[in-house]
């Protein structure tokens, strides 16, 4: 919060101060909303988490069997190939444990690539199989699918549970990717994410195309078209590459020169890097930079403890069934305590790594709550901390897995009312005068 005389207002609601009052003028206000949800993207053919529908589905075609899995209440879905390369889908000659008519129907859809089913995980953990229109599979059909694909379905549902559990545990480690602070600008080049067009060789003529003039002419026309398409694709790619290189050159100038002397450049750089982070929960960040470029005030809007995921998932030992278990109150509070301090740790790290001119930072974190006396919604500040760059550099950034973000922030000038088990009481955050007091020392 920033102070205007005797009246205290949050950074995100700051107003101009009256003349004659000693204060540090702030030129502008910048808010960014970071809302990626819980997502993990790997390389081609890898795993991808995304916001998706309830439950899961599996589709089976000539190229293989694919599953789309999800667990209720998580907003997560996952797509993965079910049958391994070289393993064929069942044939009519293999026993399926179901009636012959059912087998023929299922196998016909398999051969035509039209067999698509939903694998729905209910709140109870029960796994049900349905067609895409919601029609339940008949008992014989369920038996057939589970006989041939049960191991794969079980394996992938188990993998999804493990991935979600890792994401839950990662909430307490959001600080581990914090960059090393620098006193000089460091530019990090980025790669063009558009692949260069692949040149395809000319199609070779078949025997008939060699001896039949019209077929030979058609093949030649097709090869000319392929060549022209490739040349056009190369031109488009080169245009995109040159545009990207110009953007990179401009970004380098901003991040290595202007960031040392321009508030606008500092704002742009910090926003860019904060928005590129895969934050595990929706986050709102407001920040203001002082006119002397050496101070920054930051407000972070956090989720409440009730908004955090708190369920651990496992698959039953011998059944295609998901078992959910709620974390204990103590474990949930500890996880929340680690998370809310880890967010401030990461934001401070981005400030001291991307903005070399900033010497001192104020971070205040709040949640939206209800005033029990008035019933009105208001901000409840959990903590407020002032950090000097010289103190920040004492942290061993090569061993962040051994750093406790709660203990790390305790080493600085912090206001907070919190029990050892992570129960917070609202506090009055630091004001602008607190940020000013030792800046002049």
C-alpha positions in Angstrom: 0.0 0.0 0.0 1.1 3.6 -0.6 0.5 6.4 1.8 -1.1 9.7 0.9 -0.6 11.8 4.0 -2.5 10.2 6.8 -4.7 8.2 4.4 -3.3 4.8 3.3 -4.3 3.3 -0.1 -3.2 0.2 -1.8 -0.8 0.4 -4.8 -3.6 -0.7 -7.1 -5.8 2.1 -5.9 -3.2 4.9 -5.6 -4.1 8.5 -6.2 -2.0 11.6 -6.6 -0.7 13.1 -3.3 -1.3 16.7 -2.3 1.5 19.2 -2.8 3.8 19.8 0.1 3.6 16.3 1.4 7.0 14.5 1.3 6.5 11.5 -0.9 8.1 9.6 -3.8 6.2 10.4 -7.0 5.3 7.3 -9.1 4.8 8.0 -12.8 2.4 5.3 -13.6 0.7 2.1 -12.6 0.9 -1.2 -14.4 -1.3 -4.3 -13.8 -0.8 -7.6 -15.4 -3.1 -10.6 -15.0 -1.3 -13.9 -15.2 -3.9 -16.7 -15.6 -2.3 -19.8 -17.2 -4.0 -22.3 -14.9 -2.1 -25.5 -14.2 -0.4 -26.4 -17.5 2.6 -28.4 -18.5 3.8 -28.7 -22.1 6.7 -30.8 -23.2 8.2 -31.5 -26.7 6.5 -33.1 -29.7 4.5 -36.1 -28.9 4.9 -35.4 -25.2 2.5 -34.8 -22.3 0.3 -31.7 -22.3 -1.9 -30.5 -19.5 -4.7 -28.0 -20.4 -8.0 -26.8 -19.1 -10.4 -29.3 -20.4 -13.7 -31.1 -19.9 -14.8 -33.3 -17.1 -13.8 -36.9 -17.4 -11.9 -38.4 -20.2 -12.3 -40.0 -23.6 -10.5 -42.5 -25.8 -10.6 -42.8 -29.6 -9.4 -45.8 -31.6 -8.4 -45.7 -35.2 -6.1 -47.2 -37.8 -3.1 -45.2 -36.4 -3.6 -46.3 -32.9 -5.5 -45.9 -29.7 -5.5 -42.5 -28.0 -7.0 -41.5 -24.6 -8.1 -38.2 -23.3 -8.1 -38.4 -19.5 -9.3 -36.0 -16.8 -10.3 -35.9 -13.1 -13.3 -34.1 -11.7 -12.6 -30.9 -9.9 -9.1 -30.4 -11.3 -9.9 -28.8 -14.7 -7.1 -30.9 -16.1 -7.1 -33.2 -19.1 -4.4 -35.3 -20.7 -4.0 -37.0 -24.1 -1.7 -39.9 -24.7 -1.4 -42.9 -27.1 -2.7 -46.0 -25.4 -1.3 -48.8 -27.6 2.4 -49.1 -28.1 3.9 -49.0 -31.6 3.9 -52.4 -33.1 1.0 -53.7 -31.0 -2.1 -54.0 -33.2 -5.7 -53.5 -32.2 -7.6 -56.7 -31.6 -8.7 -58.7 -34.6 -11.8 -60.8 -35.0 -9.8 -64.0 -34.5 -8.8 -63.0 -30.9 -11.2 -63.9 -28.1 -12.7 -60.9 -26.5 -14.9 -62.4 -23.8 -18.0 -60.8 -25.3 -20.7 -61.9 -27.6 -19.9 -62.4 -31.3 -22.3 -59.7 -32.5 -20.7 -57.2 -30.1 -17.2 -58.2 -31.2 -18.1 -57.8 -34.9 -19.7 -54.4 -34.2 -16.7 -53.2 -32.1 -14.2 -54.5 -34.6 -16.0 -53.0 -37.6 -15.8 -49.6 -35.9 -12.2 -50.2 -35.1 -11.4 -51.1 -38.7 -13.3 -48.0 -39.9 -11.7 -45.8 -37.3 -15.1 -44.8 -35.9 -14.8 -46.3 -32.4 -14.9 -43.4 -30.0 -15.7 -43.7 -26.3 -15.6 -41.5 -23.2 -13.8 -42.7 -20.1 -15.6 -40.8 -17.4 -14.2 -40.6 -13.9 -17.0 -39.9 -11.4 -16.6 -38.1 -8.1 -16.8 -41.5 -6.4 -13.8 -42.6 -8.4 -15.7 -45.1 -10.5 -14.7 -45.2 -14.1 -17.5 -45.5 -16.6 -17.3 -46.1 -20.4 -19.7 -44.3 -22.7 -20.1 -43.4 -26.4 -19.5 -39.8 -27.3 -23.3 -39.1 -27.2 -23.5 -40.2 -23.6 -24.9 -43.7 -24.3 -23.5 -46.2 -21.8 -21.7 -49.2 -23.3 -23.5 -52.5 -22.9 -21.9 -54.9 -20.4 -20.5 -57.1 -23.2 -19.0 -54.0 -24.9 -17.4 -52.9 -21.6 -16.0 -56.4 -21.1 -14.5 -56.3 -24.6 -12.9 -52.9 -24.3 -11.5 -53.7 -20.8 -10.2 -57.1 -22.0 -8.2 -55.6 -24.9 -7.4 -52.1 -23.6 -7.8 -52.4 -19.8 -4.1 -52.4 -19.0 -3.5 -49.3 -21.2 -6.5 -47.5 -19.7 -5.3 -48.3 -16.2 -1.7 -47.3 -16.9 -2.7 -43.9 -18.3 -5.2 -43.1 -15.6 -2.5 -44.0 -13.1 0.0 -41.8 -14.9 -2.5 -38.9 -14.8 -3.0 -39.3 -11.1 0.8 -39.2 -10.6 1.1 -36.0 -12.7 -1.7 -34.2 -10.9 -0.1 -35.2 -7.6 3.3 -33.8 -8.7 1.6 -30.5 -9.7 0.0 -30.3 -6.3 3.4 -30.8 -4.6 5.0 -28.3 -7.0 2.8 -25.5 -5.4 5.3 -25.5 -2.6 8.3 -25.2 -4.9 7.3 -22.2 -7.2 10.5 -20.4 -6.0 12.9 -23.0 -7.4 13.1 -21.5 -10.9 13.9 -18.0 -9.6 16.7 -16.4 -11.7 20.0 -15.2 -10.3 20.2 -11.5 -9.6 22.4 -9.3 -11.8 23.8 -5.8 -11.6 24.2 -5.6 -15.4 21.7 -6.3 -18.1 21.7 -9.9 -19.4 20.0 -10.6 -22.7 18.6 -14.1 -23.2 18.0 -14.8 -26.9 14.9 -16.7 -28.0 14.5 -19.1 -30.8 12.1 -18.7 -33.7 9.3 -21.2 -33.0 8.4 -21.6 -36.7 10.2 -24.6 -38.3 11.9 -24.1 -41.6 10.0 -25.7 -44.5 11.1 -29.1 -45.5 12.1 -29.7 -49.1 10.4 -32.8 -50.4 12.1 -34.7 -53.2 10.3 -35.1 -56.5 7.9 -38.0 -56.8 9.4 -40.9 -58.8 7.4 -42.1 -61.8 5.9 -45.5 -61.8 6.2 -47.9 -64.7 2.9 -46.7 -66.2 3.8 -43.0 -65.7 7.0 -43.6 -67.7 5.2 -45.1 -70.7 1.9 -43.2 -70.6 2.2 -39.6 -71.7 -0.8 -38.2 -69.9 0.2 -39.9 -66.6 3.8 -38.7 -67.1 2.5 -35.1 -67.7 0.3 -35.3 -64.6 3.3 -36.4 -62.5 5.5 -33.6 -63.8 2.7 -31.1 -63.0 2.4 -32.4 -59.5 6.2 -32.1 -59.0 6.1 -28.5 -60.3 3.3 -27.7 -57.8 5.3 -29.2 -55.0 8.3 -27.2 -55.9 6.3 -24.0 -56.2 4.6 -24.6 -52.8 8.0 -25.2 -51.2 9.5 -21.9 -52.7 6.4 -20.0 -51.4 6.8 -21.6 -48.0 10.4 -20.7 -47.9 9.6 -17.1 -48.8 7.0 -16.9 -46.1 9.4 -18.4 -43.5 12.2 -16.0 -44.4 9.8 -13.1 -44.0 8.8 -14.4 -40.6 12.5 -15.0 -39.7 13.5 -11.5 -40.6 10.6 -10.0 -38.7 11.5 -12.1 -35.6 15.2 -11.0 -35.9 14.1 -7.4 -36.0 12.0 -8.0 -32.9 14.9 -9.7 -31.1 17.2 -6.8 -32.0 14.7 -4.3 -30.5 14.2 -6.5 -27.5 18.0 -6.7 -26.9 18.3 -2.9 -27.1 15.4 -2.5 -24.6 16.8 -5.1 -22.2 20.4 -4.0 -22.3 20.3 -0.2 -22.8 16.9 1.4 -22.2 16.1 -0.8 -19.1 18.8 1.2 -17.3 17.3 4.6 -17.9 13.6 4.3 -18.9 10.7 3.5 -16.7 8.7 2.5 -19.7 11.4 0.0 -20.7 11.6 -1.4 -17.2 7.8 -1.8 -17.2 7.9 -3.6 -20.5 10.7 -5.9 -19.6 9.3 -6.9 -16.2 5.8 -7.5 -17.6 7.2 -9.7 -20.4 9.2 -12.0 -18.1 6.4 -12.3 -15.5 3.9 -13.2 -18.2 6.1 -15.9 -19.6 6.2 -17.8 -16.3 4.0 -20.9 -16.0 2.3 -19.8 -12.8 0.3 -22.7 -11.2 -2.6 -20.5 -10.2 -4.3 -17.3 -11.4 -2.3 -14.3 -10.2 -2.7 -10.6 -10.4 0.3 -8.3 -10.0 0.3 -4.5 -9.7 3.6 -2.6 -9.7 4.8 1.0 -9.7 8.3 2.2 -10.3 9.8 5.3 -8.6 11.0 8.2 -10.7 14.6 7.5 -9.7 14.3 4.0 -11.1 15.7 2.5 -7.9 12.6 1.5 -6.1 9.5 -0.6 -7.0 6.3 -1.2 -5.1 4.4 -4.5 -5.9 1.0 -5.8 -4.9 0.2 -9.5 -5.5 -3.3 -10.8 -5.6 -3.3 -14.4 -4.3 -5.9 -17.1 -4.2 -7.4 -17.9 -0.8 -6.6 -21.2 0.9 -10.0 -22.5 0.0 -9.2 -22.0 -3.7 -6.1 -24.2 -3.7 -6.2 -27.8 -4.9 -6.1 -30.1 -1.9 -6.8 -33.6 -3.2 -4.3 -36.5 -3.7 -5.3 -39.1 -6.3 -4.3 -42.8 -6.6 -5.7 -45.7 -8.6 -7.1 -48.7 -6.9 -4.7 -51.7 -6.6 -6.6 -54.1 -8.8 -9.5 -52.1 -10.3 -9.9 -49.4 -12.9 -11.0 -47.0 -10.2 -9.6 -43.7 -8.9 -9.3 -43.1 -5.1 -9.2 -39.4 -3.9 -7.9 -38.4 -0.5 -8.1 -34.9 0.9 -5.0 -33.4 2.5 -5.1 -32.9 6.2 -5.7 -29.4 7.5 -2.1 -29.1 8.7 -0.6 -30.3 5.3 -3.0 -28.0 3.4 -1.9 -24.9 5.4 1.7 -25.8 5.1 1.4 -26.1 1.3 -0.5 -22.8 1.1 2.1 -21.1 3.4 4.9 -22.3 1.1 3.0 -21.3 -2.0 2.1 -17.7 -1.0 5.7 -17.0 0.1 7.2 -18.7 -2.9 5.2 -16.4 -5.3 6.7 -13.3 -3.7 10.2 -14.9 -3.8 9.8 -15.6 -7.5 8.5 -12.1 -8.3 11.4 -10.5 -6.3 13.8 -12.7 -8.2 12.5 -11.5 -11.5 12.8 -7.9 -10.4 16.4 -8.2 -9.3 17.4 -10.2 -12.4 15.6 -8.1 -15.0 15.8 -4.6 -13.6 19.5 -3.9 -12.6 18.6 -0.3 -11.6 16.2 -1.4 -8.9 17.9 -1.4 -5.5 14.9 -1.8 -3.2 11.6 -3.6 -3.6 8.4 -3.6 -1.6 6.1 -6.6 -2.0 2.7 -6.9 -0.4 0.4 -9.9 -0.9 -3.3 -9.9 -0.4 -6.4 -12.1 -0.9 -10.0 -11.0 -1.4 -12.2 -11.5 1.7 -15.4 -10.4 3.4 -15.5 -7.9 6.2 -17.6 -9.7 8.9 -18.8 -6.4 10.3 -20.1 -4.9 7.0 -20.4 -7.9 4.7 -18.4 -6.0 2.0 -15.6 -7.6 0.0 -12.2 -6.1 0.7 -8.5 -6.9 0.5 -6.9 -8.8 3.3 -3.1 -8.4 3.3 -1.2 -11.5 4.4 2.3 -10.1 4.5 4.4 -7.1 3.4 8.1 -7.3 2.9 10.9 -4.8 1.9 14.0 -6.3 0.4 17.3 -4.6 -0.4 19.2 -5.9 -3.5 22.4 -6.2 -1.4 20.6 -8.5 1.0 18.9 -10.5 -1.7 22.2 -11.5 -3.3 23.2 -13.4 -0.1 20.8 -16.2 -1.1 22.5 -19.3 -2.8 20.6 -19.4 -6.1 22.4 -22.5 -7.1 20.7 -24.5 -4.4 17.1 -23.2 -4.4 15.8 -26.7 -3.7 17.2 -26.3 -0.2 15.8 -22.8 0.3 12.6 -22.4 2.3 10.7 -19.4 0.9 9.1 -18.7 4.3 12.4 -18.6 6.1 14.0 -16.6 3.3 11.4 -13.8 3.6 11.8 -13.9 7.4 15.4 -12.7 6.9 14.1 -9.4 5.5 12.0 -6.5 6.9 8.6 -8.3 7.0 5.2 -7.6 8.4 3.1 -10.6 9.0 0.7 -12.2 11.5 1.0 -16.0 11.0 1.0 -19.0 13.2 3.6 -21.8 12.9 1.0 -23.9 11.1 0.2 -21.3 8.5 -3.0 -19.5 9.8 -2.9 -15.8 8.7 -4.4 -12.8 10.2 -4.8 -9.6 8.1 -2.1 -7.0 8.6 -1.5 -3.4 7.6 1.1 -3.5 4.9 4.1 -1.2 4.5 3.5 2.2 3.0 5.5 4.4 0.6 7.1 6.2 3.5 8.6 2.9 4.6 10.1 2.3 1.2 11.6 5.8 1.3 13.1 5.8 4.7 16.2 3.8 4.2 16.5 4.5 0.4 18.2 7.7 1.3 20.7 6.1 3.7 
